[in-house]
Structure formats: C-alpha cells, structure tokens
Amino acid sequence: MVTDDPYAPWPIVDAPATWSLERSTVTTGSGPVVVHHRAGPDPVLLVHGVAGSWTTWTPLLAAADGAGDRGLVLVDLPGWGASPAPEGPFDVDHGARVLVDVLDALGLPAVDVVGHSMGAFVALHLAVVAPGRVRSLASVSGTTTTTARAARHPWRALGTLPAFTLLRAGLLVTGDAARGLLRGIARAGLLPLVAAPVFTHVRRLDRSVLDAFVDEFRPELFVAAARTAATYDVGRWRAVACPVTAVVGRADVFARVSDLDDLRRLLPDVRTAVLEDCGHFAHVEHPDAVASLLGLA
C-alpha cells in the first residue's frame, strides 16, 4: 500500500489530558500496572511492543482524532513505561492474564485489541486463551511467525531476520549494561545510526520518537520476550475466531512480509496490508494509513 500521507507527522507525547485519559494503577497477577483509560462505546485496547509504552500510541491517536468518542485503554505492561518490573517470571501467558485483569478492573467484558510488535504477539495469545474478551484484533508491525522461528533457530535466522538475531545476541552479551550503552550513544549524537534499521527515515523523525526509543528500551525484557517466542506454538493461533487485521512495513527488520502469508494460513478471518516506505513502527511512521486500515479514522 502506497500512501501520500506525510512520514511520521506526529511527536510522541506524555499528555493524557489531550485525549481525556485517566491514569490508574491496576493490581494484576504479575504486579501493579499503570493504565491510561477513557470510558466510551466500543472500547479499544492498545498494547505496546518492546521499546514502547502507552505514549508510543500517541501519534496514532493524533491521526485518529483520539479515536472519536470510543473508549480507550492503554496499558504499560509490567516493566515497561511507568509500570514496575513484573513480580516473578513473565511470559506471553502472564501478559494475556495482565490484560484480562485490566479489563476486569475497568469492567469491560470485550474490546477491540490493537497490538504493536511484541504487543501483537500477546494480543494474539489473548484471543486464544480469552476469546470472549476480544471482539477484533489488529497486529501492527507484529513480531509473529518469522520472529518465533528466529528465536528458536538463531543461527539460521542470521539470513532471514539478522537485525533481531544480532540484537538478541548482543543483549545476551552486554546484559543490563546495554541500556547505559544506548544512552551513551544517544548523548554522543549517534542514536540515528543505531535506530536507522528500525525506521525508514530516521532523520525525519521528531526528536521525541528517538527519545522515547531510548527511554523505553528494556534489554532484559527483550531477551525474555525472545525466549518466550522460541517456545511458543504459533499453531495455537488457528483457534482465533475474531476478525484480524495485520499490517507490516515493507522495510520492517523485525518482521517480514512473508509473515502475512503465514497468518493467512493460520487465521480463519484475516485481512492483511503492506505499507511501503515503512519500518517497524507503522503507527508512528504512517499513523494516518494505519488509522484508516483499522477503521479508527
């Protein structure tokens, strides 16, 4: 899909009042999580990915006019954004349970779910284990089948998903020091070089996007998410009964266009789209197109 919309037109902002969002802390089985939410009809649950938080969705909200009068639920998963680290192990099962706990706390029986990157993986699992809670599902730059294969077979993945594989290997070596290294790179003015594989036009991004990329990166949780993907049976997604929309960028280095072929084989009701001139953050790089594809504009 070619779009004439401007590239990355909106900054990432921490301004919940702009969309009449209330901040709450919800107790879950993995510990407290911070949720920004707004009551309204046909609520939408937005689940961020690695190097993300609720604020990563603000360009999409800007493009979608705050999603009109619809209800909104934006979750900082345990360890990301303002939520403290999870209490104990955290995998895709725990992630789905956290979302159910949040919906229960807000009194929402069912929602439309939109997930980015790792958040799409968690959203798909939520649709498997709690199908009654998911009216529809959208995967935006979702790390799905290729990522799962790369996590299981890292040596083979050097040829199919090198960015993911090399990043994972580097984080296994550097451990907790990786976050400090990334901040040092940012202070040296070299962050655009590091972020260039993730965004197609890194020098056209608002500074807030790169600042958020640094602030929200959690090396230990990235490694844990990769470990979960390595053991996950994506065949379970055949049980997803709700309508699914899957959007990827042509230049995504953490997902592949071929993932859409896999999803068409696995999911009974899926609609797919490829965005040209787009990397791994479709909702930041082309928020107008994503809002239109998801029916939010």
C-alpha positions as CSV (number, residue, x, y, z in Angstrom):
1,M,0.0,0.0,0.0
2,V,1.4,3.3,-1.1
3,T,0.3,6.4,0.9
4,D,0.7,10.1,0.2
5,D,0.4,10.9,3.9
6,P,3.4,12.7,5.5
7,Y,6.0,10.5,7.1
8,A,6.0,10.4,10.9
9,P,4.0,13.7,11.2
10,W,3.2,13.5,15.0
11,P,5.5,13.5,18.0
12,I,5.3,11.1,20.9
13,V,3.8,13.0,23.9
14,D,3.1,12.2,27.5
15,A,-0.1,14.3,27.7
16,P,-3.0,12.1,28.8
17,A,-5.3,15.1,29.2
18,T,-5.2,15.6,25.4
19,W,-7.4,12.6,25.0
20,S,-9.3,12.8,28.3
21,L,-7.4,9.8,29.7
22,E,-7.4,8.9,33.3
23,R,-4.4,7.3,34.9
24,S,-5.0,4.3,37.2
25,T,-2.8,1.6,38.8
26,V,-4.4,-1.9,38.4
27,T,-3.3,-4.8,40.6
28,T,-2.6,-7.9,38.4
29,G,-1.2,-11.3,39.0
30,S,2.2,-10.0,37.8
31,G,2.1,-7.0,40.0
32,P,0.7,-3.4,39.6
33,V,0.5,-2.0,36.1
34,V,-0.2,1.6,35.0
35,V,-3.2,2.1,32.7
36,H,-4.4,5.2,30.9
37,H,-8.1,4.9,30.0
38,R,-11.3,6.7,29.0
39,A,-14.8,5.4,29.2
40,G,-16.8,5.3,26.0
41,P,-18.6,2.9,23.5
42,D,-16.7,0.2,21.5
43,P,-13.5,0.5,23.6
44,V,-10.1,-0.1,22.1
45,L,-7.3,-1.8,24.0
46,L,-3.8,-0.7,22.8
47,V,-0.9,-2.9,23.7
48,H,2.7,-1.6,23.1
49,G,5.7,-3.5,22.0
50,V,9.3,-3.7,23.1
51,A,10.8,-0.2,23.5
52,G,7.3,1.2,23.9
53,S,4.7,2.3,26.4
54,W,1.3,3.9,26.2
55,T,2.9,7.0,24.8
56,T,4.1,5.1,21.7
57,W,0.4,5.2,20.6
58,T,0.0,8.9,20.7
59,P,0.9,9.5,17.0
60,L,-1.9,7.1,16.1
61,L,-4.3,8.8,18.5
62,A,-3.4,12.2,16.9
63,A,-4.1,10.8,13.4
64,A,-7.3,9.1,14.5
65,D,-8.7,12.3,16.2
66,G,-8.3,10.5,19.5
67,A,-10.4,7.7,18.1
68,G,-13.5,9.8,18.3
69,D,-15.8,9.1,21.2
70,R,-14.7,5.5,21.6
71,G,-13.4,4.2,24.9
72,L,-9.6,3.8,25.2
73,V,-7.4,1.5,27.3
74,L,-3.6,1.9,27.0
75,V,-1.6,-0.4,29.2
76,D,2.0,-0.2,30.3
77,L,2.9,-3.9,30.5
78,P,4.9,-4.9,33.6
79,G,8.4,-3.5,33.4
80,W,7.7,-1.0,30.7
81,G,6.6,2.6,30.8
82,A,5.6,3.6,34.3
83,S,4.8,0.0,35.4
84,P,7.2,-1.6,37.8
85,A,9.1,-4.8,36.9
86,P,6.9,-7.9,37.0
87,E,6.7,-9.8,40.2
88,G,8.2,-13.2,39.2
89,P,8.6,-14.7,35.7
90,F,6.8,-13.0,32.8
91,D,5.9,-14.7,29.6
92,V,3.1,-14.5,27.0
93,D,0.6,-16.3,29.3
94,H,1.3,-13.7,32.0
95,G,0.9,-10.9,29.5
96,A,-2.5,-12.2,28.5
97,R,-3.6,-12.5,32.1
98,V,-2.5,-9.0,32.8
99,L,-4.7,-7.7,30.1
100,V,-7.7,-9.8,31.4
101,D,-7.0,-8.4,34.9
102,V,-7.0,-4.8,33.5
103,L,-10.3,-5.4,31.6
104,D,-11.9,-6.9,34.7
105,A,-10.8,-3.9,36.8
106,L,-12.3,-1.5,34.3
107,G,-15.5,-3.5,33.9
108,L,-15.0,-4.2,30.2
109,P,-16.3,-7.5,29.0
110,A,-14.9,-7.3,25.5
111,V,-12.7,-4.9,23.5
112,D,-11.1,-4.4,20.1
113,V,-7.4,-5.1,20.6
114,V,-4.5,-3.4,18.7
115,G,-1.0,-4.7,19.4
116,H,2.4,-3.5,18.1
117,S,5.4,-5.8,17.8
118,M,5.6,-7.9,20.9
119,G,2.2,-6.5,21.9
120,A,0.7,-8.1,18.8
121,F,2.1,-11.5,19.9
122,V,0.4,-11.0,23.3
123,A,-2.8,-9.9,21.7
124,L,-3.0,-13.0,19.5
125,H,-2.5,-15.2,22.6
126,L,-5.2,-13.2,24.4
127,A,-7.6,-14.1,21.6
128,V,-6.6,-17.8,22.0
129,V,-7.0,-18.0,25.8
130,A,-9.8,-15.5,26.4
131,P,-11.7,-15.3,23.1
132,G,-14.8,-13.8,24.6
133,R,-12.8,-10.7,25.6
134,V,-11.6,-9.9,22.0
135,R,-14.1,-8.6,19.5
136,S,-11.5,-7.9,16.9
137,L,-7.7,-7.9,16.7
138,A,-5.2,-5.7,14.8
139,S,-1.5,-6.6,14.5
140,V,0.6,-3.5,13.7
141,S,4.2,-4.4,12.7
142,G,3.6,-7.6,14.7
143,T,6.6,-9.8,15.5
144,T,4.9,-13.1,14.8
145,T,5.9,-16.2,12.8
146,T,9.4,-15.2,11.5
147,T,10.3,-13.9,14.9
148,A,9.3,-17.2,16.6
149,R,11.4,-19.2,14.1
150,A,14.3,-16.8,14.5
151,A,14.1,-17.2,18.3
152,R,14.2,-21.0,18.0
153,H,16.9,-21.2,15.4
154,P,19.2,-18.1,15.8
155,W,22.0,-19.3,13.5
156,R,19.6,-19.9,10.6
157,A,17.9,-16.6,11.4
158,L,21.1,-14.7,10.6
159,G,20.0,-15.0,7.0
160,T,16.3,-14.4,7.5
161,L,16.0,-11.9,10.4
162,P,19.5,-10.6,11.0
163,A,18.6,-7.4,12.9
164,F,16.6,-9.3,15.5
165,T,19.1,-12.1,15.8
166,L,22.1,-9.8,16.2
167,L,20.3,-7.6,18.7
168,R,19.4,-10.6,20.8
169,A,22.9,-11.9,20.7
170,G,24.3,-8.5,21.7
171,L,22.0,-8.2,24.6
172,L,22.8,-11.6,25.9
173,V,26.5,-10.5,26.0
174,T,26.0,-7.0,27.4
175,G,23.1,-7.7,29.7
176,D,21.9,-4.8,31.9
177,A,24.8,-2.6,30.6
178,A,23.0,-2.4,27.2
179,R,20.7,0.4,28.4
180,G,23.5,2.5,29.6
181,L,25.4,1.9,26.3
182,L,22.3,3.1,24.4
183,R,22.0,6.2,26.5
184,G,25.7,6.9,25.9
185,I,25.2,6.5,22.1
186,A,22.3,9.0,22.3
187,R,24.4,11.5,24.2
188,A,27.1,11.2,21.6
189,G,24.6,12.1,18.9
190,L,24.9,8.7,17.2
191,L,21.4,7.4,18.0
192,P,20.2,7.9,14.4
193,L,22.8,5.5,13.2
194,V,21.6,2.8,15.7
195,A,17.9,3.5,15.1
196,A,18.2,3.7,11.3
197,P,17.4,0.0,10.7
198,V,14.1,0.4,12.7
199,F,12.7,3.5,10.9
200,T,12.9,4.1,7.1
201,H,13.7,7.8,7.5
202,V,15.2,8.2,10.9
203,R,16.4,11.8,10.3
204,R,12.9,12.9,9.6
205,L,11.6,11.8,13.0
206,D,10.6,14.2,15.7
207,R,13.2,14.1,18.4
208,S,10.5,12.8,20.8
209,V,10.4,9.5,18.9
210,L,14.1,8.7,19.4
211,D,14.0,9.9,23.0
212,A,11.1,7.5,23.7
213,F,13.0,4.7,21.9
214,V,15.9,5.2,24.3
215,D,13.8,5.7,27.4
216,E,11.5,2.7,26.9
217,F,14.2,0.1,25.8
218,R,14.4,-2.7,28.4
219,P,17.2,-5.2,27.4
220,E,16.3,-7.9,29.9
221,L,12.6,-7.9,28.9
222,F,13.5,-8.0,25.2
223,V,15.6,-11.1,25.9
224,A,12.7,-12.6,28.0
225,A,10.2,-11.9,25.2
226,A,12.5,-13.6,22.7
227,R,12.8,-16.6,25.0
228,T,9.0,-16.9,25.1
229,A,8.7,-16.7,21.4
230,A,11.2,-19.5,21.0
231,T,8.9,-22.0,22.8
232,Y,5.6,-20.8,21.6
233,D,3.4,-22.9,19.3
234,V,2.0,-20.4,16.7
235,G,-0.3,-23.2,15.5
236,R,-2.4,-22.2,18.5
237,W,-3.5,-19.1,16.6
238,R,-5.7,-21.3,14.5
239,A,-8.1,-21.0,17.4
240,V,-8.5,-17.2,16.9
241,A,-12.1,-16.7,15.8
242,C,-12.4,-12.9,15.7
243,P,-11.6,-10.8,12.7
244,V,-7.9,-9.9,12.4
245,T,-6.2,-7.1,10.5
246,A,-2.4,-7.5,10.1
247,V,-0.2,-4.5,8.9
248,V,3.5,-4.7,8.3
249,G,6.0,-2.3,6.7
250,R,7.8,-3.3,3.6
251,A,11.2,-2.4,5.2
252,D,10.5,-3.9,8.7
253,V,13.7,-5.5,10.1
254,F,11.9,-7.3,12.9
255,A,9.1,-8.8,10.9
256,R,8.7,-10.0,7.3
257,V,6.0,-9.5,4.6
258,S,6.0,-13.3,4.4
259,D,4.6,-13.3,8.0
260,L,1.3,-12.2,6.3
261,D,1.3,-15.4,4.2
262,D,1.7,-17.4,7.4
263,L,-1.1,-15.5,9.2
264,R,-3.4,-16.2,6.2
265,R,-2.8,-19.9,6.6
266,L,-3.3,-19.8,10.4
267,L,-6.1,-17.4,10.9
268,P,-9.6,-18.0,9.6
269,D,-10.6,-14.4,9.2
270,V,-7.6,-12.1,8.5
271,R,-7.1,-9.0,6.3
272,T,-3.6,-8.0,5.5
273,A,-1.8,-4.9,4.3
274,V,1.8,-3.9,3.5
275,L,2.8,-0.3,3.9
276,E,5.5,0.9,1.6
277,D,8.3,3.2,2.9
278,C,7.7,1.9,6.4
279,G,9.8,0.1,9.0
280,H,8.9,-1.5,12.3
281,F,6.8,1.3,13.8
282,A,4.0,1.6,11.3
283,H,1.7,3.5,13.8
284,V,4.5,6.2,14.2
285,E,5.8,6.3,10.7
286,H,2.4,6.2,8.9
287,P,-0.2,6.8,11.6
288,D,-2.9,8.1,9.1
289,A,-2.7,5.0,7.0
290,V,-2.8,2.7,10.0
291,A,-5.8,4.6,11.5
292,S,-7.6,4.2,8.2
293,L,-6.8,0.5,7.8
294,L,-8.0,-0.2,11.4
295,G,-11.2,1.8,11.0
296,L,-10.2,4.4,13.6
297,A,-10.1,7.4,11.3
